[in-house]
Amino acid sequence: MEAIKQIVRIPKDHEMRIKIPDHVPDPVEIIMFFRKKPGDYDNKINELKSAMKDEALLNRFKRSL
């Protein structure tokens, strides 16, 4: 079994075409998972702001320079 992750936007007509890699044998079973995206932008900004105050993380960055 092999897992291939593809993140796609759902078009307005809710129809998708999936390009299967050439190395995948025929026949094949495909399982799709749907997960609602969280408020990505706000969450990422908040994580970056908190990372700027994370002393352990900042020290690792300083040591790597």
mmCIF file of the N, C-alpha and C atoms, coordinates in Angstrom:
data_MODEL
# 
_entry.id   MODEL 
# 
loop_
_atom_site.group_PDB 
_atom_site.id 
_atom_site.type_symbol 
_atom_site.label_atom_id 
_atom_site.label_alt_id 
_atom_site.label_comp_id 
_atom_site.label_asym_id 
_atom_site.label_entity_id 
_atom_site.label_seq_id 
_atom_site.pdbx_PDB_ins_code 
_atom_site.Cartn_x 
_atom_site.Cartn_y 
_atom_site.Cartn_z 
_atom_site.occupancy 
_atom_site.B_iso_or_equiv 
_atom_site.pdbx_formal_charge 
_atom_site.auth_seq_id 
_atom_site.auth_comp_id 
_atom_site.auth_asym_id 
_atom_site.auth_atom_id 
_atom_site.pdbx_PDB_model_num 
ATOM 1   N N  . MET A 1 1  ? 0.854   -1.167 0.000   1.00 0.00 ? 1  MET A N  1 
ATOM 2   C CA . MET A 1 1  ? 0.000   0.000  0.000   1.00 0.00 ? 1  MET A CA 1 
ATOM 3   C C  . MET A 1 1  ? 0.901   1.231  0.000   1.00 0.00 ? 1  MET A C  1 
ATOM 4   N N  . GLU A 1 2  ? 0.460   2.254  -0.668  1.00 0.00 ? 2  GLU A N  1 
ATOM 5   C CA . GLU A 1 2  ? 1.204   3.505  -0.756  1.00 0.00 ? 2  GLU A CA 1 
ATOM 6   C C  . GLU A 1 2  ? 0.247   4.654  -0.503  1.00 0.00 ? 2  GLU A C  1 
ATOM 7   N N  . ALA A 1 3  ? 0.713   5.680  0.172   1.00 0.00 ? 3  ALA A N  1 
ATOM 8   C CA . ALA A 1 3  ? -0.109  6.863  0.414   1.00 0.00 ? 3  ALA A CA 1 
ATOM 9   C C  . ALA A 1 3  ? 0.492   8.038  -0.348  1.00 0.00 ? 3  ALA A C  1 
ATOM 10  N N  . ILE A 1 4  ? -0.348  8.743  -1.061  1.00 0.00 ? 4  ILE A N  1 
ATOM 11  C CA . ILE A 1 4  ? 0.064   9.948  -1.777  1.00 0.00 ? 4  ILE A CA 1 
ATOM 12  C C  . ILE A 1 4  ? -0.870  11.057 -1.327  1.00 0.00 ? 4  ILE A C  1 
ATOM 13  N N  . LYS A 1 5  ? -0.309  12.103 -0.762  1.00 0.00 ? 5  LYS A N  1 
ATOM 14  C CA . LYS A 1 5  ? -1.123  13.210 -0.267  1.00 0.00 ? 5  LYS A CA 1 
ATOM 15  C C  . LYS A 1 5  ? -1.172  14.303 -1.316  1.00 0.00 ? 5  LYS A C  1 
ATOM 16  N N  . GLN A 1 6  ? -2.368  14.699 -1.671  1.00 0.00 ? 6  GLN A N  1 
ATOM 17  C CA . GLN A 1 6  ? -2.557  15.813 -2.584  1.00 0.00 ? 6  GLN A CA 1 
ATOM 18  C C  . GLN A 1 6  ? -3.567  16.759 -1.949  1.00 0.00 ? 6  GLN A C  1 
ATOM 19  N N  . ILE A 1 7  ? -3.225  18.018 -1.884  1.00 0.00 ? 7  ILE A N  1 
ATOM 20  C CA . ILE A 1 7  ? -4.142  19.019 -1.349  1.00 0.00 ? 7  ILE A CA 1 
ATOM 21  C C  . ILE A 1 7  ? -4.687  19.792 -2.541  1.00 0.00 ? 7  ILE A C  1 
ATOM 22  N N  . VAL A 1 8  ? -5.989  19.809 -2.668  1.00 0.00 ? 8  VAL A N  1 
ATOM 23  C CA . VAL A 1 8  ? -6.617  20.466 -3.810  1.00 0.00 ? 8  VAL A CA 1 
ATOM 24  C C  . VAL A 1 8  ? -7.748  21.366 -3.333  1.00 0.00 ? 8  VAL A C  1 
ATOM 25  N N  . ARG A 1 9  ? -8.080  22.329 -4.164  1.00 0.00 ? 9  ARG A N  1 
ATOM 26  C CA . ARG A 1 9  ? -9.247  23.167 -3.919  1.00 0.00 ? 9  ARG A CA 1 
ATOM 27  C C  . ARG A 1 9  ? -10.424 22.545 -4.651  1.00 0.00 ? 9  ARG A C  1 
ATOM 28  N N  . ILE A 1 10 ? -11.566 22.571 -4.027  1.00 0.00 ? 10 ILE A N  1 
ATOM 29  C CA . ILE A 1 10 ? -12.757 22.013 -4.659  1.00 0.00 ? 10 ILE A CA 1 
ATOM 30  C C  . ILE A 1 10 ? -13.329 23.057 -5.603  1.00 0.00 ? 10 ILE A C  1 
ATOM 31  N N  . PRO A 1 11 ? -13.475 22.705 -6.886  1.00 0.00 ? 11 PRO A N  1 
ATOM 32  C CA . PRO A 1 11 ? -14.035 23.665 -7.839  1.00 0.00 ? 11 PRO A CA 1 
ATOM 33  C C  . PRO A 1 11 ? -15.515 23.908 -7.577  1.00 0.00 ? 11 PRO A C  1 
ATOM 34  N N  . LYS A 1 12 ? -16.027 24.961 -8.183  1.00 0.00 ? 12 LYS A N  1 
ATOM 35  C CA . LYS A 1 12 ? -17.432 25.326 -7.963  1.00 0.00 ? 12 LYS A CA 1 
ATOM 36  C C  . LYS A 1 12 ? -18.388 24.203 -8.344  1.00 0.00 ? 12 LYS A C  1 
ATOM 37  N N  . ASP A 1 13 ? -18.045 23.436 -9.373  1.00 0.00 ? 13 ASP A N  1 
ATOM 38  C CA . ASP A 1 13 ? -18.940 22.349 -9.785  1.00 0.00 ? 13 ASP A CA 1 
ATOM 39  C C  . ASP A 1 13 ? -18.742 21.066 -8.967  1.00 0.00 ? 13 ASP A C  1 
ATOM 40  N N  . HIS A 1 14 ? -17.827 21.094 -8.012  1.00 0.00 ? 14 HIS A N  1 
ATOM 41  C CA . HIS A 1 14 ? -17.536 19.970 -7.117  1.00 0.00 ? 14 HIS A CA 1 
ATOM 42  C C  . HIS A 1 14 ? -17.133 18.702 -7.855  1.00 0.00 ? 14 HIS A C  1 
ATOM 43  N N  . GLU A 1 15 ? -16.491 18.841 -8.999  1.00 0.00 ? 15 GLU A N  1 
ATOM 44  C CA . GLU A 1 15 ? -15.969 17.696 -9.733  1.00 0.00 ? 15 GLU A CA 1 
ATOM 45  C C  . GLU A 1 15 ? -14.462 17.819 -9.814  1.00 0.00 ? 15 GLU A C  1 
ATOM 46  N N  . MET A 1 16 ? -13.782 16.684 -9.631  1.00 0.00 ? 16 MET A N  1 
ATOM 47  C CA . MET A 1 16 ? -12.326 16.689 -9.643  1.00 0.00 ? 16 MET A CA 1 
ATOM 48  C C  . MET A 1 16 ? -11.818 15.588 -10.554 1.00 0.00 ? 16 MET A C  1 
ATOM 49  N N  . ARG A 1 17 ? -10.646 15.827 -11.135 1.00 0.00 ? 17 ARG A N  1 
ATOM 50  C CA . ARG A 1 17 ? -9.930  14.789 -11.864 1.00 0.00 ? 17 ARG A CA 1 
ATOM 51  C C  . ARG A 1 17 ? -8.657  14.520 -11.076 1.00 0.00 ? 17 ARG A C  1 
ATOM 52  N N  . ILE A 1 18 ? -8.310  13.260 -10.957 1.00 0.00 ? 18 ILE A N  1 
ATOM 53  C CA . ILE A 1 18 ? -7.131  12.882 -10.194 1.00 0.00 ? 18 ILE A CA 1 
ATOM 54  C C  . ILE A 1 18 ? -6.126  12.248 -11.140 1.00 0.00 ? 18 ILE A C  1 
ATOM 55  N N  . LYS A 1 19 ? -4.913  12.778 -11.160 1.00 0.00 ? 19 LYS A N  1 
ATOM 56  C CA . LYS A 1 19 ? -3.830  12.225 -11.966 1.00 0.00 ? 19 LYS A CA 1 
ATOM 57  C C  . LYS A 1 19 ? -3.148  11.159 -11.124 1.00 0.00 ? 19 LYS A C  1 
ATOM 58  N N  . ILE A 1 20 ? -3.183  9.918  -11.607 1.00 0.00 ? 20 ILE A N  1 
ATOM 59  C CA . ILE A 1 20 ? -2.567  8.797  -10.906 1.00 0.00 ? 20 ILE A CA 1 
ATOM 60  C C  . ILE A 1 20 ? -1.147  8.617  -11.441 1.00 0.00 ? 20 ILE A C  1 
ATOM 61  N N  . PRO A 1 21 ? -0.136  8.528  -10.563 1.00 0.00 ? 21 PRO A N  1 
ATOM 62  C CA . PRO A 1 21 ? 1.236   8.335  -11.030 1.00 0.00 ? 21 PRO A CA 1 
ATOM 63  C C  . PRO A 1 21 ? 1.368   7.067  -11.878 1.00 0.00 ? 21 PRO A C  1 
ATOM 64  N N  . ASP A 1 22 ? 2.281   7.086  -12.831 1.00 0.00 ? 22 ASP A N  1 
ATOM 65  C CA . ASP A 1 22 ? 2.448   5.972  -13.764 1.00 0.00 ? 22 ASP A CA 1 
ATOM 66  C C  . ASP A 1 22 ? 2.829   4.664  -13.078 1.00 0.00 ? 22 ASP A C  1 
ATOM 67  N N  . HIS A 1 23 ? 3.514   4.733  -11.953 1.00 0.00 ? 23 HIS A N  1 
ATOM 68  C CA . HIS A 1 23 ? 3.968   3.506  -11.289 1.00 0.00 ? 23 HIS A CA 1 
ATOM 69  C C  . HIS A 1 23 ? 2.872   2.775  -10.520 1.00 0.00 ? 23 HIS A C  1 
ATOM 70  N N  . VAL A 1 24 ? 1.687   3.364  -10.409 1.00 0.00 ? 24 VAL A N  1 
ATOM 71  C CA . VAL A 1 24 ? 0.592   2.736  -9.664  1.00 0.00 ? 24 VAL A CA 1 
ATOM 72  C C  . VAL A 1 24 ? -0.055  1.669  -10.554 1.00 0.00 ? 24 VAL A C  1 
ATOM 73  N N  . PRO A 1 25 ? -0.151  0.419  -10.040 1.00 0.00 ? 25 PRO A N  1 
ATOM 74  C CA . PRO A 1 25 ? -0.709  -0.662 -10.854 1.00 0.00 ? 25 PRO A CA 1 
ATOM 75  C C  . PRO A 1 25 ? -2.220  -0.525 -11.042 1.00 0.00 ? 25 PRO A C  1 
ATOM 76  N N  . ASP A 1 26 ? -2.725  -1.206 -12.054 1.00 0.00 ? 26 ASP A N  1 
ATOM 77  C CA . ASP A 1 26 ? -4.165  -1.219 -12.332 1.00 0.00 ? 26 ASP A CA 1 
ATOM 78  C C  . ASP A 1 26 ? -4.666  -2.627 -12.071 1.00 0.00 ? 26 ASP A C  1 
ATOM 79  N N  . PRO A 1 27 ? -5.734  -2.872 -11.390 1.00 0.00 ? 27 PRO A N  1 
ATOM 80  C CA . PRO A 1 27 ? -6.652  -1.929 -10.765 1.00 0.00 ? 27 PRO A CA 1 
ATOM 81  C C  . PRO A 1 27 ? -6.114  -1.450 -9.421  1.00 0.00 ? 27 PRO A C  1 
ATOM 82  N N  . VAL A 1 28 ? -6.674  -0.364 -8.936  1.00 0.00 ? 28 VAL A N  1 
ATOM 83  C CA . VAL A 1 28 ? -6.240  0.219  -7.680  1.00 0.00 ? 28 VAL A CA 1 
ATOM 84  C C  . VAL A 1 28 ? -7.451  0.746  -6.921  1.00 0.00 ? 28 VAL A C  1 
ATOM 85  N N  . GLU A 1 29 ? -7.366  0.730  -5.618  1.00 0.00 ? 29 GLU A N  1 
ATOM 86  C CA . GLU A 1 29 ? -8.429  1.278  -4.781  1.00 0.00 ? 29 GLU A CA 1 
ATOM 87  C C  . GLU A 1 29 ? -7.976  2.639  -4.286  1.00 0.00 ? 29 GLU A C  1 
ATOM 88  N N  . ILE A 1 30 ? -8.841  3.632  -4.366  1.00 0.00 ? 30 ILE A N  1 
ATOM 89  C CA . ILE A 1 30 ? -8.515  4.988  -3.928  1.00 0.00 ? 30 ILE A CA 1 
ATOM 90  C C  . ILE A 1 30 ? -9.415  5.351  -2.764  1.00 0.00 ? 30 ILE A C  1 
ATOM 91  N N  . ILE A 1 31 ? -8.798  5.862  -1.709  1.00 0.00 ? 31 ILE A N  1 
ATOM 92  C CA . ILE A 1 31 ? -9.546  6.321  -0.542  1.00 0.00 ? 31 ILE A CA 1 
ATOM 93  C C  . ILE A 1 31 ? -9.297  7.814  -0.411  1.00 0.00 ? 31 ILE A C  1 
ATOM 94  N N  . MET A 1 32 ? -10.350 8.592  -0.275  1.00 0.00 ? 32 MET A N  1 
ATOM 95  C CA . MET A 1 32 ? -10.213 10.041 -0.136  1.00 0.00 ? 32 MET A CA 1 
ATOM 96  C C  . MET A 1 32 ? -10.652 10.450 1.262   1.00 0.00 ? 32 MET A C  1 
ATOM 97  N N  . PHE A 1 33 ? -9.879  11.346 1.856   1.00 0.00 ? 33 PHE A N  1 
ATOM 98  C CA . PHE A 1 33 ? -10.220 11.907 3.161   1.00 0.00 ? 33 PHE A CA 1 
ATOM 99  C C  . PHE A 1 33 ? -10.545 13.379 2.964   1.00 0.00 ? 33 PHE A C  1 
ATOM 100 N N  . PHE A 1 34 ? -11.552 13.831 3.639   1.00 0.00 ? 34 PHE A N  1 
ATOM 101 C CA . PHE A 1 34 ? -11.926 15.245 3.565   1.00 0.00 ? 34 PHE A CA 1 
ATOM 102 C C  . PHE A 1 34 ? -11.789 15.841 4.951   1.00 0.00 ? 34 PHE A C  1 
ATOM 103 N N  . ARG A 1 35 ? -11.102 16.963 5.008   1.00 0.00 ? 35 ARG A N  1 
ATOM 104 C CA . ARG A 1 35 ? -10.918 17.650 6.282   1.00 0.00 ? 35 ARG A CA 1 
ATOM 105 C C  . ARG A 1 35 ? -11.074 19.135 6.017   1.00 0.00 ? 35 ARG A C  1 
ATOM 106 N N  . LYS A 1 36 ? -11.889 19.762 6.802   1.00 0.00 ? 36 LYS A N  1 
ATOM 107 C CA . LYS A 1 36 ? -12.073 21.200 6.661   1.00 0.00 ? 36 LYS A CA 1 
ATOM 108 C C  . LYS A 1 36 ? -10.802 21.907 7.080   1.00 0.00 ? 36 LYS A C  1 
ATOM 109 N N  . LYS A 1 37 ? -10.351 22.830 6.247   1.00 0.00 ? 37 LYS A N  1 
ATOM 110 C CA . LYS A 1 37 ? -9.163  23.596 6.578   1.00 0.00 ? 37 LYS A CA 1 
ATOM 111 C C  . LYS A 1 37 ? -9.473  24.544 7.723   1.00 0.00 ? 37 LYS A C  1 
ATOM 112 N N  . PRO A 1 38 ? -8.604  24.565 8.719   1.00 0.00 ? 38 PRO A N  1 
ATOM 113 C CA . PRO A 1 38 ? -8.807  25.543 9.798   1.00 0.00 ? 38 PRO A CA 1 
ATOM 114 C C  . PRO A 1 38 ? -8.513  26.934 9.274   1.00 0.00 ? 38 PRO A C  1 
ATOM 115 N N  . GLY A 1 39 ? -8.781  27.928 10.068  1.00 0.00 ? 39 GLY A N  1 
ATOM 116 C CA . GLY A 1 39 ? -8.471  29.297 9.688   1.00 0.00 ? 39 GLY A CA 1 
ATOM 117 C C  . GLY A 1 39 ? -6.968  29.422 9.549   1.00 0.00 ? 39 GLY A C  1 
ATOM 118 N N  . ASP A 1 40 ? -6.437  28.886 8.456   1.00 0.00 ? 40 ASP A N  1 
ATOM 119 C CA . ASP A 1 40 ? -4.998  28.732 8.275   1.00 0.00 ? 40 ASP A CA 1 
ATOM 120 C C  . ASP A 1 40 ? -4.205  30.003 8.518   1.00 0.00 ? 40 ASP A C  1 
ATOM 121 N N  . TYR A 1 41 ? -4.571  31.062 7.874   1.00 0.00 ? 41 TYR A N  1 
ATOM 122 C CA . TYR A 1 41 ? -3.745  32.270 7.936   1.00 0.00 ? 41 TYR A CA 1 
ATOM 123 C C  . TYR A 1 41 ? -3.631  32.778 9.368   1.00 0.00 ? 41 TYR A C  1 
ATOM 124 N N  . ASP A 1 42 ? -4.761  32.919 10.040  1.00 0.00 ? 42 ASP A N  1 
ATOM 125 C CA . ASP A 1 42 ? -4.739  33.427 11.418  1.00 0.00 ? 42 ASP A CA 1 
ATOM 126 C C  . ASP A 1 42 ? -3.962  32.493 12.336  1.00 0.00 ? 42 ASP A C  1 
ATOM 127 N N  . ASN A 1 43 ? -4.162  31.191 12.174  1.00 0.00 ? 43 ASN A N  1 
ATOM 128 C CA . ASN A 1 43 ? -3.442  30.231 13.016  1.00 0.00 ? 43 ASN A CA 1 
ATOM 129 C C  . ASN A 1 43 ? -1.939  30.310 12.779  1.00 0.00 ? 43 ASN A C  1 
ATOM 130 N N  . LYS A 1 44 ? -1.523  30.397 11.521  1.00 0.00 ? 44 LYS A N  1 
ATOM 131 C CA . LYS A 1 44 ? -0.097  30.460 11.223  1.00 0.00 ? 44 LYS A CA 1 
ATOM 132 C C  . LYS A 1 44 ? 0.535   31.725 11.773  1.00 0.00 ? 44 LYS A C  1 
ATOM 133 N N  . ILE A 1 45 ? -0.165  32.842 11.636  1.00 0.00 ? 45 ILE A N  1 
ATOM 134 C CA . ILE A 1 45 ? 0.357   34.101 12.167  1.00 0.00 ? 45 ILE A CA 1 
ATOM 135 C C  . ILE A 1 45 ? 0.510   34.008 13.683  1.00 0.00 ? 45 ILE A C  1 
ATOM 136 N N  . ASN A 1 46 ? -0.489  33.456 14.360  1.00 0.00 ? 46 ASN A N  1 
ATOM 137 C CA . ASN A 1 46 ? -0.418  33.319 15.817  1.00 0.00 ? 46 ASN A CA 1 
ATOM 138 C C  . ASN A 1 46 ? 0.710   32.380 16.232  1.00 0.00 ? 46 ASN A C  1 
ATOM 139 N N  . GLU A 1 47 ? 0.925   31.292 15.469  1.00 0.00 ? 47 GLU A N  1 
ATOM 140 C CA . GLU A 1 47 ? 2.025   30.382 15.777  1.00 0.00 ? 47 GLU A CA 1 
ATOM 141 C C  . GLU A 1 47 ? 3.372   31.072 15.587  1.00 0.00 ? 47 GLU A C  1 
ATOM 142 N N  . LEU A 1 48 ? 3.499   31.865 14.526  1.00 0.00 ? 48 LEU A N  1 
ATOM 143 C CA . LEU A 1 48 ? 4.753   32.589 14.312  1.00 0.00 ? 48 LEU A CA 1 
ATOM 144 C C  . LEU A 1 48 ? 5.005   33.595 15.425  1.00 0.00 ? 48 LEU A C  1 
ATOM 145 N N  . LYS A 1 49 ? 3.966   34.281 15.856  1.00 0.00 ? 49 LYS A N  1 
ATOM 146 C CA . LYS A 1 49 ? 4.125   35.248 16.945  1.00 0.00 ? 49 LYS A CA 1 
ATOM 147 C C  . LYS A 1 49 ? 4.564   34.557 18.226  1.00 0.00 ? 49 LYS A C  1 
ATOM 148 N N  . SER A 1 50 ? 3.975   33.404 18.523  1.00 0.00 ? 50 SER A N  1 
ATOM 149 C CA . SER A 1 50 ? 4.368   32.702 19.747  1.00 0.00 ? 50 SER A CA 1 
ATOM 150 C C  . SER A 1 50 ? 5.770   32.113 19.609  1.00 0.00 ? 50 SER A C  1 
ATOM 151 N N  . ALA A 1 51 ? 6.163   31.704 18.392  1.00 0.00 ? 51 ALA A N  1 
ATOM 152 C CA . ALA A 1 51 ? 7.510   31.169 18.179  1.00 0.00 ? 51 ALA A CA 1 
ATOM 153 C C  . ALA A 1 51 ? 8.564   32.239 18.405  1.00 0.00 ? 51 ALA A C  1 
ATOM 154 N N  . MET A 1 52 ? 8.225   33.493 18.109  1.00 0.00 ? 52 MET A N  1 
ATOM 155 C CA . MET A 1 52 ? 9.167   34.587 18.300  1.00 0.00 ? 52 MET A CA 1 
ATOM 156 C C  . MET A 1 52 ? 9.502   34.795 19.777  1.00 0.00 ? 52 MET A C  1 
ATOM 157 N N  . LYS A 1 53 ? 8.669   34.271 20.665  1.00 0.00 ? 53 LYS A N  1 
ATOM 158 C CA . LYS A 1 53 ? 8.879   34.424 22.103  1.00 0.00 ? 53 LYS A CA 1 
ATOM 159 C C  . LYS A 1 53 ? 9.378   33.128 22.747  1.00 0.00 ? 53 LYS A C  1 
ATOM 160 N N  . ASP A 1 54 ? 9.541   32.071 21.942  1.00 0.00 ? 54 ASP A N  1 
ATOM 161 C CA . ASP A 1 54 ? 9.962   30.763 22.446  1.00 0.00 ? 54 ASP A CA 1 
ATOM 162 C C  . ASP A 1 54 ? 11.483  30.744 22.609  1.00 0.00 ? 54 ASP A C  1 
ATOM 163 N N  . GLU A 1 55 ? 11.938  30.850 23.839  1.00 0.00 ? 55 GLU A N  1 
ATOM 164 C CA . GLU A 1 55 ? 13.375  30.958 24.121  1.00 0.00 ? 55 GLU A CA 1 
ATOM 165 C C  . GLU A 1 55 ? 14.151  29.741 23.621  1.00 0.00 ? 55 GLU A C  1 
ATOM 166 N N  . ALA A 1 56 ? 13.607  28.546 23.812  1.00 0.00 ? 56 ALA A N  1 
ATOM 167 C CA . ALA A 1 56 ? 14.317  27.340 23.374  1.00 0.00 ? 56 ALA A CA 1 
ATOM 168 C C  . ALA A 1 56 ? 14.503  27.350 21.859  1.00 0.00 ? 56 ALA A C  1 
ATOM 169 N N  . LEU A 1 57 ? 13.475  27.715 21.138  1.00 0.00 ? 57 LEU A N  1 
ATOM 170 C CA . LEU A 1 57 ? 13.554  27.779 19.677  1.00 0.00 ? 57 LEU A CA 1 
ATOM 171 C C  . LEU A 1 57 ? 14.549  28.849 19.229  1.00 0.00 ? 57 LEU A C  1 
ATOM 172 N N  . LEU A 1 58 ? 14.483  30.005 19.846  1.00 0.00 ? 58 LEU A N  1 
ATOM 173 C CA . LEU A 1 58 ? 15.403  31.088 19.498  1.00 0.00 ? 58 LEU A CA 1 
ATOM 174 C C  . LEU A 1 58 ? 16.853  30.696 19.777  1.00 0.00 ? 58 LEU A C  1 
ATOM 175 N N  . ASN A 1 59 ? 17.092  29.992 20.881  1.00 0.00 ? 59 ASN A N  1 
ATOM 176 C CA . ASN A 1 59 ? 18.449  29.542 21.198  1.00 0.00 ? 59 ASN A CA 1 
ATOM 177 C C  . ASN A 1 59 ? 18.954  28.532 20.168  1.00 0.00 ? 59 ASN A C  1 
ATOM 178 N N  . ARG A 1 60 ? 18.079  27.633 19.689  1.00 0.00 ? 60 ARG A N  1 
ATOM 179 C CA . ARG A 1 60 ? 18.489  26.673 18.661  1.00 0.00 ? 60 ARG A CA 1 
ATOM 180 C C  . ARG A 1 60 ? 18.871  27.397 17.388  1.00 0.00 ? 60 ARG A C  1 
ATOM 181 N N  . PHE A 1 61 ? 18.098  28.424 17.013  1.00 0.00 ? 61 PHE A N  1 
ATOM 182 C CA . PHE A 1 61 ? 18.422  29.208 15.826  1.00 0.00 ? 61 PHE A CA 1 
ATOM 183 C C  . PHE A 1 61 ? 19.785  29.888 15.978  1.00 0.00 ? 61 PHE A C  1 
ATOM 184 N N  . LYS A 1 62 ? 20.017  30.470 17.153  1.00 0.00 ? 62 LYS A N  1 
ATOM 185 C CA . LYS A 1 62 ? 21.276  31.176 17.390  1.00 0.00 ? 62 LYS A CA 1 
ATOM 186 C C  . LYS A 1 62 ? 22.459  30.217 17.307  1.00 0.00 ? 62 LYS A C  1 
ATOM 187 N N  . ARG A 1 63 ? 22.307  29.007 17.863  1.00 0.00 ? 63 ARG A N  1 
ATOM 188 C CA . ARG A 1 63 ? 23.392  28.014 17.826  1.00 0.00 ? 63 ARG A CA 1 
ATOM 189 C C  . ARG A 1 63 ? 23.662  27.522 16.417  1.00 0.00 ? 63 ARG A C  1 
ATOM 190 N N  . SER A 1 64 ? 22.642  27.501 15.576  1.00 0.00 ? 64 SER A N  1 
ATOM 191 C CA . SER A 1 64 ? 22.830  26.958 14.221  1.00 0.00 ? 64 SER A CA 1 
ATOM 192 C C  . SER A 1 64 ? 23.514  27.955 13.281  1.00 0.00 ? 64 SER A C  1 
ATOM 193 N N  . LEU A 1 65 ? 23.594  29.231 13.696  1.00 0.00 ? 65 LEU A N  1 
ATOM 194 C CA . LEU A 1 65 ? 24.221  30.246 12.847  1.00 0.00 ? 65 LEU A CA 1 
ATOM 195 C C  . LEU A 1 65 ? 25.706  30.229 12.941  1.00 0.00 ? 65 LEU A C  1 
# 
